[in-house]
Amino acid sequence: MSTIRVQNLFKRYGHFEALKHISFEVEAGESVGLLGENGAGKTTTMRILSCFIPPTIGTVEVAGHEVIFDSKAVRRNIGYMPESVPLYGNMRVGEYLDFRARLKGLRAREAKAGVDRSLAQVDLNKRRRSLISTLSKGLRQRVGLADALVHDPSILILDEPTSGLDPAQRLEVRKLIQSLRSERTVLLSTHILPEVEATCDRVIVIHGGKVLARESIADLKRRDDVDNFVIRGTGDLPKALKNAETMSGLTIRESESLSGGQFMISCQAEDKINGRSAWVAQLVAQGVAVREVVNQDLSLEEVFLNIIKEDEGETP
């Protein structure tokens, strides 16, 4: 069952078309990454999903409720964390979360339970009485995540949740998001590719206001119509690389000499049927002892850049 359904979503700011008739769905319990460069339309999409701004055209349903005609019900079901979390520095962490819980319609007892639960979920119990202004940026991001969780929503919408954090802080927030995946539907926007691989089951690639792909990460990495593989062997590496130059449609992506006369060559063949076997046969014929030939998926970064280049009319 789709918990987020977007159909023919179009958004215009003046003469600028931020979203160009995009459509996608997110199933209940899924963790999905909205992947794109800065300015691709990710934040606009999330602001529409969270009822901050209306669409120009299109149908957007969240938890079975339409964002224009039933926005109050949508907001009850989502926890939204914007890229720049608006916090009141002169308030204490627990005080701020109680304030936010009351704004979201929770009564006193519900608000207290929500604050206790969300502080435990983001590991901030020890900071309950700390002034927000004294917290590091990483801890302030945790407060923002606790705010998104305080009313116990079934859907989390997180816009660039690790933006501006150092590597250690990013890892901490990433682990928090991973711990929430089994309990809720998560839609996460980012341009940081390791973030997607660590926290998401599936990705939606958006570029220039258009959706270019809606696939699992594994399927996305296999989508190129070429054969990527690694050869490990023993022999003359320079001679093997020279031999590769004679092979039509073969590209050497990387090569490395190893100890004991061994080497590793990362290759890409345009002929997915015969390209790999033809070159292995050539290497064996020139005296190379081929020890291993294994598949090599492209990295998510390489696939993403190829998709963008294809959309812009360039050759990947």
C-alpha positions in Angstrom: 0.0 0.0 0.0 1.4 3.4 -1.0 1.7 5.8 2.0 3.0 8.6 -0.3 1.5 9.0 -3.8 2.6 11.8 -6.1 1.0 12.1 -9.6 1.7 14.7 -12.2 3.1 17.1 -9.7 4.0 20.5 -11.2 5.3 23.6 -9.3 6.0 27.0 -10.8 7.5 30.0 -9.1 6.8 32.9 -11.4 8.3 31.8 -14.7 10.6 29.2 -13.1 9.4 25.6 -13.3 10.7 23.9 -10.2 8.9 20.5 -10.7 7.9 19.3 -14.1 5.0 16.8 -13.8 6.7 14.3 -11.6 5.1 11.1 -10.3 6.3 8.5 -7.7 5.1 6.4 -4.9 6.5 5.3 -1.5 5.2 2.1 0.1 4.5 1.8 3.8 7.6 0.8 5.7 10.0 1.7 2.9 13.1 3.8 3.3 13.5 5.9 0.1 16.1 8.4 -0.9 15.2 11.4 -3.0 18.5 11.9 -4.7 19.6 14.9 -6.7 22.0 17.8 -7.1 21.4 21.1 -5.3 18.5 22.9 -7.1 17.1 19.7 -8.5 13.7 20.1 -6.9 14.1 17.9 -3.8 13.2 20.6 -1.2 10.2 21.8 -3.2 8.9 18.3 -3.3 9.3 17.8 0.4 7.7 21.2 1.3 4.6 20.2 -0.8 4.5 16.8 0.9 4.6 18.4 4.3 1.9 21.0 3.4 4.3 24.0 3.6 3.5 25.1 0.1 0.8 24.0 -2.4 1.4 22.4 -5.7 0.6 24.3 -8.9 -0.9 21.2 -10.5 -1.1 17.6 -9.5 -2.3 15.1 -6.9 -0.3 14.5 -3.7 -1.5 12.1 -1.1 0.2 11.3 2.2 -1.1 8.5 4.5 -4.3 8.5 2.4 -4.9 12.2 2.8 -4.7 14.9 0.1 -2.3 17.7 1.0 -4.5 20.5 -0.2 -7.9 19.4 1.1 -6.9 17.5 4.2 -3.6 19.1 5.3 -4.4 18.8 9.0 -4.6 15.0 8.8 -1.4 14.9 6.7 0.5 16.8 9.3 -0.7 14.5 12.0 0.9 11.6 10.2 4.3 13.1 9.2 7.4 14.2 11.0 9.1 16.8 8.9 12.7 17.9 9.5 13.8 20.8 7.2 17.4 21.3 6.0 17.9 24.2 8.4 16.2 23.2 11.6 14.6 26.3 13.2 15.4 26.1 16.9 15.0 28.6 19.8 18.5 28.8 21.4 17.2 30.4 24.6 15.0 27.3 25.4 16.1 24.1 27.1 15.9 20.9 25.0 13.0 19.4 27.0 11.2 22.7 27.2 11.4 23.2 23.4 10.2 19.7 22.6 7.2 20.1 25.0 6.4 23.4 23.3 6.6 21.7 19.9 4.4 18.8 21.0 1.7 21.2 22.3 1.8 23.1 18.9 1.2 19.7 17.2 -1.9 19.2 19.3 -0.7 16.9 22.1 -2.2 17.4 25.5 -0.1 17.7 28.6 0.3 13.9 29.4 0.7 13.0 25.7 3.3 15.8 25.3 5.3 14.5 28.3 5.3 11.0 27.0 6.2 12.2 23.5 9.2 14.2 24.8 10.4 11.3 26.9 10.1 8.9 24.0 11.7 11.1 21.4 14.6 12.1 23.7 15.3 8.4 24.2 15.1 7.6 20.5 17.8 10.2 19.6 19.9 9.6 22.7 19.4 13.1 24.2 18.1 12.3 27.7 21.3 13.7 29.3 20.8 17.0 27.5 17.1 17.5 28.5 18.0 20.6 30.6 20.7 22.0 28.3 20.2 25.3 26.5 19.9 24.7 22.8 22.3 27.5 22.1 25.1 25.6 23.9 24.7 22.4 21.8 27.0 21.5 18.9 25.4 21.4 15.4 25.3 17.6 15.5 23.3 17.7 18.8 21.0 20.4 17.4 20.3 18.1 14.4 19.3 15.5 17.0 16.9 18.0 18.6 15.4 18.6 15.2 14.9 14.8 14.7 13.4 14.5 18.1 11.0 17.4 17.1 10.0 15.4 14.0 9.4 12.3 16.2 7.7 13.9 19.3 4.1 13.2 18.1 5.0 9.6 17.0 4.3 10.0 13.3 4.1 7.0 10.9 6.1 8.9 8.2 9.4 10.8 8.5 10.3 13.4 5.8 13.9 14.4 6.3 15.4 17.2 4.1 19.2 17.0 4.0 19.4 15.8 7.6 23.2 15.7 7.8 23.9 19.0 5.9 26.8 20.9 7.3 27.9 18.2 9.7 31.4 16.9 10.1 32.1 13.3 9.2 31.7 12.1 12.8 28.5 14.0 13.4 27.1 12.7 10.0 27.8 9.1 11.0 25.9 9.6 14.3 22.8 11.1 12.6 23.0 8.4 10.0 22.9 5.7 12.7 19.9 7.3 14.3 18.0 7.3 11.0 19.0 3.6 10.4 17.5 2.7 13.8 14.2 4.3 12.8 13.8 2.5 9.5 12.0 -0.6 10.7 9.4 1.4 12.6 8.4 4.1 10.0 8.2 5.0 6.4 11.2 7.3 5.7 11.6 9.7 2.8 15.1 11.2 2.9 16.5 13.9 0.5 20.2 14.3 0.0 23.0 14.9 -2.5 25.4 12.9 -0.3 25.5 9.5 -2.0 27.0 7.4 0.9 24.0 8.7 2.9 21.6 7.0 0.5 23.4 3.7 0.4 23.6 3.6 4.2 20.0 4.4 5.0 17.7 3.7 2.0 16.3 0.6 0.2 15.3 2.5 -3.0 16.1 5.8 -4.7 14.2 8.3 -6.7 16.6 10.3 -8.9 15.4 13.9 -9.6 17.2 16.3 -11.9 16.0 19.6 -13.3 12.6 19.1 -11.8 12.1 15.7 -13.4 12.2 12.2 -12.0 14.8 10.2 -14.0 14.8 6.9 -12.1 12.8 5.0 -9.4 14.7 1.9 -8.5 16.4 -0.1 -5.8 20.0 0.8 -5.3 21.1 -2.7 -6.6 19.0 -2.3 -9.8 20.3 1.2 -10.3 23.9 0.0 -10.2 23.1 -2.6 -12.8 21.2 -0.4 -15.2 24.1 0.5 -17.5 24.1 -1.4 -20.8 27.8 -2.4 -20.4 29.7 -5.1 -18.7 31.8 -4.0 -15.7 34.2 -6.6 -14.4 37.6 -7.1 -12.6 40.4 -9.4 -13.8 43.1 -10.6 -11.4 46.0 -12.4 -12.8 49.8 -13.0 -12.9 51.9 -11.7 -15.7 53.2 -8.6 -17.5 50.7 -5.8 -16.6 52.0 -3.2 -19.2 51.8 -5.8 -21.9 48.2 -6.7 -20.8 47.2 -3.0 -20.9 48.8 -2.7 -24.4 46.8 -5.6 -25.5 43.6 -3.9 -24.2 44.2 -1.1 -26.6 43.7 -3.5 -29.5 40.3 -4.6 -28.2 37.3 -2.7 -29.7 34.8 -1.5 -27.1 37.0 -2.2 -24.1 37.8 0.5 -21.6 40.3 0.2 -18.7 38.9 2.0 -15.7 41.7 1.2 -13.3 44.7 -1.0 -13.0 47.1 -1.9 -10.2 50.3 -4.0 -9.8 50.2 -6.3 -6.8 52.9 -8.3 -5.0 54.3 -11.5 -6.5 53.9 -10.4 -10.1 50.1 -10.2 -9.8 47.9 -7.4 -11.0 44.3 -6.2 -11.0 42.5 -4.6 -13.9 39.0 -3.0 -13.7 37.4 -3.1 -17.1 34.3 -2.1 -19.0 33.1 -3.9 -22.2 30.5 -2.5 -24.5 29.6 -6.0 -25.7 27.9 -7.6 -22.7 27.7 -11.0 -24.3 31.2 -11.6 -25.7 33.4 -8.7 -24.7 34.6 -10.2 -21.4 35.4 -13.7 -22.7 37.1 -12.3 -25.8 39.6 -10.3 -23.8 40.3 -13.1 -21.3 41.1 -15.3 -24.2 43.5 -12.7 -25.6 45.3 -12.4 -22.2 45.6 -16.2 -21.8 47.0 -16.4 -25.4 49.8 -14.0 -24.5 50.8 -16.0 -21.4 48.8 -14.2 -18.6 47.6 -16.5 -15.9 44.1 -15.3 -15.3 43.2 -16.2 -11.7 39.8 -14.5 -11.2 37.2 -12.7 -13.2 34.4 -11.1 -11.1 31.5 -8.7 -11.8 31.9 -5.1 -10.7 28.9 -2.9 -10.2 29.4 0.8 -10.8 29.4 2.9 -7.7 26.2 4.8 -7.0 28.1 8.1 -7.7 29.1 6.8 -11.2 25.6 5.7 -12.0 24.1 9.0 -10.7 26.4 11.0 -12.8 25.7 8.9 -15.9 22.0 9.4 -15.5 22.5 13.2 -15.2 24.7 13.2 -18.3 22.2 11.2 -20.3 19.4 13.6 -19.4 21.6 16.6 -20.4 22.4 14.9 -23.8 26.0 14.0 -23.0 27.7 10.7 -23.5 28.4 9.1 -20.1 
